[in-house]
Amino acid sequence: MKIDYNPILVGDSIVFRDKEGIFIYSQNRKKVVLVNDFIVQELQEKGFLLPFSEKFENSSNKKKSLNLMLLLGNKCIMGCRYCYANGGATNNEMMSFEVAEKAVEQYISMEPNCKRITLFGGGEPTLNIDVIKKLIDKYQNSFSWILTTSGVMSQSFLKWLINKNVNITFSVDGPSFVQNKLRPLQNGNQSSHIVERSMRIWKSESCKPLSVRTTLTNETSIIINDILEYFNQIGVDTIHIEPLYNIGRAIGSTKKDLFQRPILDNWVNAVIIALRWAKNNKKRVRVGELIYFLNPGVSSYCSPMRGKTIVVNHSGEITACSEVVDDSNENWKLFHIGSLDSKFNFDSEKFKFLANRTVDNMEFCKNCFVKYLCRGGCAHKALTGTGDLFSQNSFHCAFMKKIIPLLIKRMVIGKY
C-alpha cells in the first residue's frame, strides 16, 4: 500500500504521511498512532486497519435517543444581517400553547429514554413568553430544557428561566463593534449592551456554564482573537462557532464585504486559534461541522433527517430541517415531512427519501477518506448552494479535508 501526503481511507482508518511519519487514526477505536512504513506493513499483516464497523451506530440506536424541538414562532426583535430564516420578515405567527402541549404529550407517549426539549424558532423564541412559562411550569421536572436566544429579553424573565433550570445558549457575535453591525435590533438600534447584560446576569446568578453561539464572517474570522478575548472577559465557558452561509437574509447581504463567508484558510485558522484558546483557558469550543469527529457513522448528517429529533413549527407542521421553518421557504415542500394532529403523522416516503442522503449514496463522497466523520454535511446548505440535495456542500467538504489531518496530528504531537 502506497502512503503519501494525501490522506486515504484504509478500512476504518484515516492514513496519511507527514514530515513526522505516518499517522493512522482508527475511527472505531478513536485512537491515533504515529508509525513508520515497516510498522504499517506489519499492522496490515496482523489484521489491523479493519473495515469500518457499524457497531457504534447500532448501539446508539438501542438507546432510543429522541429529542423534540419546538419552533415557537417567527416574530423577532432582532434584525440580524445574515438571518437564515429571515426572522420577522415574512410573518409574525407564534405557536399556541395548545399546539405546544399536544406536541409534548405525543413526545412523552413515544417514551424516549433521554427526554430533552429544545425551544427554538424562525425568530426570537423568548417573545413567546406565555407559552414558554406554561410549558415549563407544567412539565418542568420531566425534561431537560434547552433554549437558544439572542439574549434580548427582560431581566425578570431571564431570572425566571435561571430559576427554572433552563439551559441557555446566547447567540452573540463578539464585542460591540461586531455585534452591533451583524446583529442589530430590528429597528436598527444597538443590541450589544442588552445582550452583554443578559450574559453577565447569567454568569452571576446561574450555576450552569455560560454558552454562546457565534457566526463568523470573513472579516470577523480574521479578528477571532479579539472576539475570544471579549468572551473571556465576560466569563464565557463554551463557545460554538460557525461560518456564515449564504442562506436566508445573508444571500442579499453578501454584497457587502462584512457579510462574506470566510475564505477557507481564514476559517481553518479561526478554528485552530479557538481550539488553542480553549485549551489554554480551560474552556470548551464546539464547531458544528466537527460534531462527528469522535462519533463516526454512516447515517445522515442531520438529526431530524435520521429520525433522532422531531421538529414541530408554530402551526404544528413537522419539518426535517430547523432552518426550513414553514412554507415561506422555497424548500418547504421537500423538508415538510408531516403534521401534528391527534398524534405525529409522518410522510414515511418523504422521510425515507431524506434519510437516504448518506455518504454511501452520494457519488462525490463514496471514496472520500473523511466521509464517516463528515456524513455529507448539511443537506439544506448543499441544496441551497447547488440545487441538488445529494450534492456535497463544497465549503464544508474542503474544510473537513483540511482540518481532519490537523486534528489527528494534534492528538499525537499536541500541535497543528
C-alpha positions as CSV (number, residue, x, y, z in Angstrom):
1,M,0.0,0.0,0.0
2,K,1.4,3.3,-1.0
3,I,1.0,6.1,1.5
4,D,1.7,9.7,0.6
5,Y,0.8,13.1,1.9
6,N,-2.8,12.8,0.7
7,P,-5.0,11.2,3.3
8,I,-6.7,7.9,2.4
9,L,-9.3,5.7,4.0
10,V,-7.9,2.2,4.8
11,G,-10.6,0.0,6.4
12,D,-11.8,2.2,9.3
13,S,-8.7,4.2,9.5
14,I,-7.6,7.5,8.0
15,V,-3.9,7.2,7.0
16,F,-1.5,9.9,5.7
17,R,2.2,10.7,5.7
18,D,3.6,13.9,7.1
19,K,7.2,15.0,7.9
20,E,6.9,13.4,11.3
21,G,6.0,10.0,9.9
22,I,2.8,8.1,9.1
23,F,-0.4,8.9,11.0
24,I,-3.1,6.3,11.5
25,Y,-6.4,7.3,13.0
26,S,-8.8,4.5,13.9
27,Q,-12.4,5.8,13.7
28,N,-13.6,2.6,15.5
29,R,-11.2,3.0,18.4
30,K,-10.9,6.8,18.4
31,K,-7.2,6.5,18.7
32,V,-4.2,7.6,16.6
33,V,-0.6,6.4,16.3
34,L,2.5,7.8,14.6
35,V,4.4,5.0,12.9
36,N,6.9,4.2,10.0
37,D,6.5,2.2,6.8
38,F,7.7,-1.1,8.3
39,I,5.1,-0.9,11.1
40,V,2.3,-0.1,8.7
41,Q,3.1,-3.3,6.7
42,E,3.2,-5.3,9.9
43,L,-0.1,-3.9,11.1
44,Q,-1.8,-5.0,7.8
45,E,-0.3,-8.5,8.0
46,K,-1.6,-8.9,11.6
47,G,-5.1,-7.9,10.7
48,F,-5.2,-4.3,11.8
49,L,-6.7,-1.5,9.6
50,L,-10.0,-3.4,9.6
51,P,-13.2,-2.4,7.7
52,F,-15.4,0.3,9.3
53,S,-17.8,-1.0,11.9
54,E,-21.4,-0.1,12.3
55,K,-21.4,-1.2,15.9
56,F,-21.3,2.3,17.3
57,E,-24.4,3.5,15.4
58,N,-26.2,0.2,16.2
59,S,-25.5,0.6,19.9
60,S,-26.7,4.2,19.9
61,N,-29.9,3.2,18.2
62,K,-30.7,0.9,21.1
63,K,-30.8,3.8,23.5
64,K,-34.0,5.1,21.9
65,S,-32.5,8.6,21.8
66,L,-35.1,11.1,20.6
67,N,-35.4,14.8,21.1
68,L,-38.2,17.3,20.5
69,M,-37.6,20.8,19.1
70,L,-40.4,23.4,19.2
71,L,-40.1,26.3,16.7
72,L,-42.0,28.8,18.8
73,G,-42.6,31.4,16.1
74,N,-41.3,33.8,13.5
75,K,-41.6,37.0,15.4
76,C,-38.3,38.6,16.1
77,I,-36.9,41.6,17.9
78,M,-33.6,41.3,16.1
79,G,-32.5,42.4,12.6
80,C,-29.5,40.1,12.1
81,R,-28.0,40.9,8.7
82,Y,-27.5,37.2,7.8
83,C,-30.5,35.5,9.4
84,Y,-31.0,32.1,7.9
85,A,-34.8,32.3,8.4
86,N,-35.4,35.9,7.6
87,G,-36.7,36.2,11.1
88,G,-39.6,38.7,11.4
89,A,-39.6,39.5,7.7
90,T,-42.3,37.1,6.5
91,N,-44.9,36.7,9.3
92,N,-45.2,37.1,13.0
93,E,-47.0,33.8,13.7
94,M,-46.4,32.2,17.1
95,M,-47.0,28.8,18.4
96,S,-50.1,28.4,20.7
97,F,-50.0,26.6,24.0
98,E,-52.4,24.0,22.6
99,V,-50.0,23.1,19.8
100,A,-47.0,23.0,22.1
101,E,-48.8,20.9,24.7
102,K,-50.0,18.4,22.1
103,A,-46.5,18.0,20.7
104,V,-45.1,17.5,24.2
105,E,-47.8,14.9,25.1
106,Q,-47.1,13.0,21.9
107,Y,-43.4,13.1,22.6
108,I,-44.0,11.7,26.1
109,S,-46.1,8.9,24.6
110,M,-43.1,7.8,22.5
111,E,-41.2,7.0,25.7
112,P,-37.7,8.3,24.8
113,N,-35.0,7.4,27.3
114,C,-33.5,10.8,27.5
115,K,-36.2,13.4,27.4
116,R,-35.0,16.7,26.0
117,I,-36.9,19.7,24.6
118,T,-35.2,22.5,22.6
119,L,-37.0,25.8,22.4
120,F,-36.0,27.4,19.1
121,G,-37.7,29.2,16.2
122,G,-37.5,31.2,13.0
123,G,-37.5,34.3,15.2
124,E,-36.7,35.1,18.8
125,P,-38.3,32.3,20.9
126,T,-38.5,34.3,24.1
127,L,-41.1,36.6,22.5
128,N,-43.5,33.7,23.1
129,I,-43.1,34.1,26.8
130,D,-46.6,32.9,27.8
131,V,-46.2,29.5,26.0
132,I,-42.7,29.1,27.5
133,K,-43.9,29.7,31.0
134,K,-46.9,27.5,30.7
135,L,-44.9,24.6,29.2
136,I,-42.1,24.8,31.8
137,D,-44.5,25.2,34.7
138,K,-46.4,22.1,33.6
139,Y,-43.5,19.9,32.6
140,Q,-40.6,21.4,34.4
141,N,-39.2,18.3,36.1
142,S,-40.0,15.9,33.2
143,F,-37.4,17.2,30.7
144,S,-34.1,18.8,30.2
145,W,-34.9,22.2,28.7
146,I,-32.7,24.0,26.1
147,L,-33.2,27.5,24.8
148,T,-31.3,29.3,22.1
149,T,-31.9,33.1,22.3
150,S,-30.5,36.4,21.2
151,G,-30.3,37.4,24.8
152,V,-32.6,40.4,24.2
153,M,-35.2,39.9,26.9
154,S,-36.2,41.4,30.2
155,Q,-34.1,40.8,33.3
156,S,-37.0,39.4,35.2
157,F,-37.8,36.7,32.5
158,L,-34.1,35.7,32.3
159,K,-34.0,35.3,36.1
160,W,-37.2,33.2,35.9
161,L,-35.5,30.9,33.3
162,I,-32.5,30.6,35.5
163,N,-34.7,29.6,38.5
164,K,-36.4,27.0,36.3
165,N,-33.1,25.4,35.5
166,V,-33.3,26.1,31.7
167,N,-30.1,25.6,29.7
168,I,-29.5,28.7,27.6
169,T,-27.2,29.4,24.7
170,F,-26.8,33.1,23.8
171,S,-26.4,34.0,20.1
172,V,-23.8,36.7,20.1
173,D,-21.0,37.5,17.6
174,G,-18.5,39.3,19.8
175,P,-17.7,42.8,21.2
176,S,-19.9,45.8,20.5
177,F,-18.3,46.9,17.2
178,V,-19.0,43.4,15.8
179,Q,-22.3,42.6,17.4
180,N,-24.0,45.9,16.6
181,K,-23.1,45.6,12.9
182,L,-24.0,42.0,12.4
183,R,-26.9,41.6,15.0
184,P,-28.6,45.0,15.5
185,L,-32.2,45.2,16.8
186,Q,-34.9,45.1,14.2
187,N,-35.3,48.9,14.5
188,G,-31.7,49.4,13.7
189,N,-30.6,50.2,17.3
190,Q,-27.7,48.6,19.0
191,S,-28.1,45.3,20.8
192,S,-24.7,44.7,22.3
193,H,-25.3,46.3,25.7
194,I,-28.6,44.4,26.2
195,V,-27.0,41.0,25.3
196,E,-24.0,41.6,27.4
197,R,-26.2,42.5,30.4
198,S,-28.0,39.2,29.9
199,M,-24.8,37.2,29.8
200,R,-23.5,38.9,32.9
201,I,-26.7,38.1,34.8
202,W,-26.5,34.5,33.7
203,K,-22.9,34.3,34.8
204,S,-23.6,35.8,38.2
205,E,-26.9,34.0,39.0
206,S,-26.8,30.7,37.2
207,C,-24.9,27.6,38.3
208,K,-24.7,26.5,34.7
209,P,-21.8,27.3,32.2
210,L,-22.2,30.4,30.1
211,S,-22.5,29.3,26.5
212,V,-22.6,31.4,23.3
213,R,-23.1,30.7,19.6
214,T,-21.1,32.9,17.2
215,T,-21.3,33.2,13.5
216,L,-18.0,34.2,11.8
217,T,-17.9,36.2,8.5
218,N,-14.6,36.6,6.6
219,E,-13.9,39.9,8.3
220,T,-14.6,38.7,11.8
221,S,-12.7,35.4,11.3
222,I,-9.6,37.5,10.9
223,I,-10.1,39.1,14.3
224,I,-11.0,35.9,16.1
225,N,-8.5,36.7,18.9
226,D,-10.4,39.9,19.7
227,I,-13.7,38.0,19.8
228,L,-12.3,35.3,22.1
229,E,-10.7,37.8,24.4
230,Y,-14.0,39.6,24.7
231,F,-15.8,36.3,25.6
232,N,-13.0,35.5,28.1
233,Q,-13.6,38.8,29.9
234,I,-17.3,38.2,30.1
235,G,-16.7,34.7,31.5
236,V,-17.9,32.5,28.7
237,D,-17.3,28.8,29.3
238,T,-18.3,27.3,26.0
239,I,-18.3,28.9,22.5
240,H,-19.9,27.4,19.5
241,I,-18.5,28.9,16.3
242,E,-19.9,28.5,12.8
243,P,-19.1,30.2,9.5
244,L,-21.6,32.4,7.8
245,Y,-23.5,30.6,5.0
246,N,-25.3,32.3,2.1
247,I,-28.8,31.3,3.0
248,G,-31.8,33.4,4.1
249,R,-31.1,37.1,4.6
250,A,-27.4,36.5,4.0
251,I,-28.0,36.0,0.3
252,G,-28.7,39.7,-0.1
253,S,-26.2,40.8,2.5
254,T,-23.1,39.2,0.9
255,K,-22.8,42.1,-1.5
256,K,-21.1,43.9,1.4
257,D,-17.6,42.7,2.5
258,L,-18.7,42.4,6.1
259,F,-21.1,39.6,5.3
260,Q,-19.0,37.4,3.1
261,R,-18.4,33.8,4.2
262,P,-14.9,33.2,5.5
263,I,-12.4,32.0,2.9
264,L,-11.3,28.5,3.7
265,D,-7.9,29.4,5.1
266,N,-9.3,32.0,7.4
267,W,-12.0,29.6,8.7
268,V,-9.5,26.8,9.4
269,N,-7.2,29.3,11.1
270,A,-10.0,30.6,13.2
271,V,-11.0,27.1,14.3
272,I,-7.4,26.3,15.3
273,I,-7.0,29.6,17.2
274,A,-10.3,28.9,19.0
275,L,-9.1,25.4,20.0
276,R,-5.9,26.7,21.3
277,W,-7.7,29.4,23.3
278,A,-10.0,26.7,24.8
279,K,-7.0,24.6,25.9
280,N,-5.1,27.5,27.3
281,N,-8.1,29.0,29.2
282,K,-9.8,25.7,30.2
283,K,-12.8,26.5,28.0
284,R,-14.8,24.5,25.5
285,V,-15.1,25.1,21.8
286,R,-17.8,23.5,19.7
287,V,-17.7,23.5,15.8
288,G,-20.9,22.1,14.3
289,E,-19.0,20.7,11.3
290,L,-16.8,18.6,13.6
291,I,-19.6,17.0,15.8
292,Y,-18.9,13.6,14.4
293,F,-15.1,13.6,14.8
294,L,-15.4,11.2,17.7
295,N,-18.6,9.7,16.6
296,P,-18.1,8.3,13.0
297,G,-21.1,6.8,11.2
298,V,-22.9,6.0,8.0
299,S,-26.2,7.7,8.7
300,S,-27.2,11.2,7.6
301,Y,-25.6,14.3,9.0
302,C,-28.8,15.9,10.3
303,S,-30.5,14.6,13.5
304,P,-34.1,15.3,12.2
305,M,-33.3,13.6,8.9
306,R,-32.3,10.4,10.6
307,G,-35.2,10.4,13.0
308,K,-33.4,11.5,16.2
309,T,-35.2,14.8,16.5
310,I,-38.8,15.8,15.9
311,V,-39.0,19.4,14.8
312,V,-42.5,21.0,15.1
313,N,-43.2,24.5,13.8
314,H,-45.5,27.2,15.1
315,S,-48.6,25.8,13.3
316,G,-48.0,22.1,14.2
317,E,-46.3,21.1,11.0
318,I,-43.2,18.8,11.1
319,T,-40.0,19.8,9.3
320,A,-36.9,17.8,8.7
321,C,-34.8,20.9,9.0
322,S,-34.8,23.6,11.7
323,E,-33.6,26.1,9.0
324,V,-36.7,25.4,6.9
325,V,-39.4,26.6,9.3
326,D,-42.5,27.0,7.1
327,D,-43.9,27.5,3.6
328,S,-42.2,30.9,3.2
329,N,-39.0,28.9,2.5
330,E,-38.7,27.7,-1.1
331,N,-37.6,24.2,0.0
332,W,-40.6,23.7,2.4
333,K,-42.3,21.0,0.2
334,L,-39.1,18.9,0.3
335,F,-38.5,19.2,4.1
336,H,-42.1,19.2,5.2
337,I,-42.4,15.6,6.5
338,G,-45.7,15.5,8.5
339,S,-48.1,17.2,10.8
340,L,-49.3,17.1,14.4
341,D,-53.0,16.1,14.7
342,S,-54.1,13.8,17.4
343,K,-50.6,12.3,17.0
344,F,-47.5,12.8,15.0
345,N,-48.3,11.9,11.4
346,F,-45.2,11.4,9.2
347,D,-44.9,11.1,5.5
348,S,-42.9,7.9,5.5
349,E,-41.9,8.0,1.8
350,K,-40.6,11.5,2.1
351,F,-38.8,10.8,5.3
352,K,-37.2,7.7,3.8
353,F,-36.1,9.8,0.8
354,L,-34.4,12.4,3.0
355,A,-32.9,9.8,5.3
356,N,-31.3,8.2,2.3
357,R,-28.9,11.1,1.9
358,T,-25.9,9.4,3.3
359,V,-22.2,9.4,2.2
360,D,-22.6,6.0,0.6
361,N,-25.4,7.3,-1.6
362,M,-23.6,10.5,-2.5
363,E,-21.3,10.0,-5.6
364,F,-18.8,12.6,-4.6
365,C,-18.4,11.2,-1.1
366,K,-18.2,7.5,-1.7
367,N,-14.4,7.3,-1.8
368,C,-13.5,10.2,0.5
369,F,-11.2,9.5,3.4
370,V,-13.2,11.7,5.8
371,K,-16.7,10.6,4.8
372,Y,-17.6,8.8,8.1
373,L,-16.6,11.9,10.1
374,C,-18.3,14.3,7.7
375,R,-21.6,12.4,6.9
376,G,-22.1,14.6,3.9
377,G,-22.7,17.9,5.7
378,C,-25.9,19.9,6.0
379,A,-28.4,18.9,3.4
380,H,-30.2,22.3,3.3
381,K,-27.0,24.2,2.7
382,A,-25.9,21.8,0.0
383,L,-29.3,22.1,-1.7
384,T,-29.4,25.9,-1.4
385,G,-25.9,26.2,-2.9
386,T,-26.2,23.7,-5.7
387,G,-29.9,22.9,-6.2
388,D,-29.1,19.2,-5.6
389,L,-29.9,17.6,-2.3
390,F,-27.4,14.7,-2.9
391,S,-24.6,17.0,-3.8
392,Q,-21.8,18.0,-1.4
393,N,-21.5,21.3,0.3
394,S,-18.2,22.3,-1.3
395,F,-17.1,24.6,1.5
396,H,-17.8,22.1,4.2
397,C,-16.1,19.4,2.1
398,A,-12.9,21.4,1.7
399,F,-12.9,22.4,5.4
400,M,-13.2,18.8,6.6
401,K,-10.5,17.5,4.2
402,K,-8.1,20.2,5.5
403,I,-8.9,20.2,9.3
404,I,-9.2,16.5,10.0
405,P,-5.5,15.7,9.3
406,L,-4.5,18.6,11.5
407,L,-6.7,17.3,14.4
408,I,-5.3,13.8,14.0
409,K,-1.7,15.2,14.2
410,R,-2.7,17.2,17.3
411,M,-3.8,14.0,19.1
412,V,-0.3,12.7,18.8
413,I,2.1,15.6,18.9
414,G,0.0,18.2,20.7
415,K,0.2,20.8,17.9
416,Y,-1.1,21.5,14.4
